[in-house]
C-alpha cells in the first residue's frame, strides 16, 4: 500500500510540476505569410509572446528579404520595442519575396524564422510620346509700311513743284 501511495504521489507531483520554459513564440506577423502586397514600400511587424532581448549598442535582431530565385538577401533596419520587431521594407519589382528574421528571445536564446509574400505592382501606364507638329514656313513678301508711300509721294511732289517754284522765283526777280 505504501508503494501505491508513493506511486500516486509521484504521478501527482509530475503532473503538477511546471513544464520547462520554451523559447518565445511568434504570435503575429504583418504582412502575413503568402499575403499579396500591392505597394512596394511597407512596414513589417513581428509580434512575440514575450519581450525580446535587446542589448544597447548591439545588433541582435534582423530582418532580410530577397526575390525568390535570386541569391542576394537585403537587410532592413529593424527596431525592437518590447515584444515587437518592426522593419521598414522597400522592394523594387513584382514577384514572390522570401523573408527571414532573427531575434533573441527573453530567455537569451536566438530564434529565427522564414516566410514569404507576393508583391504585385500595377503595370506602368504608358504615356504616348508628345507629337510635335512643325508648321510649314510660309514665305511672305515683306510688308511695306504705309509711311514709305507717304514719303514717296512727298518726294514726287517735290520733284514736280520744285522746278515750278524756281521758275516762278526767277520770273519774280526779273520783273
Secondary structure as UniProt FT lines:
FT   HELIX           2..16
FT   STRAND          26..30
FT   TURN            33..34
FT   STRAND          36..37
FT   STRAND          41..48
FT   TURN            56..57
FT   STRAND          62..67
FT   TURN            68..69
FT   STRAND          74..76
FT   STRAND          78..81
FT   TURN            82..83
FT   STRAND          84..90
FT   STRAND          95..104
FT   TURN            106..107
FT   STRAND          110..119
FT   HELIX           146..174
//
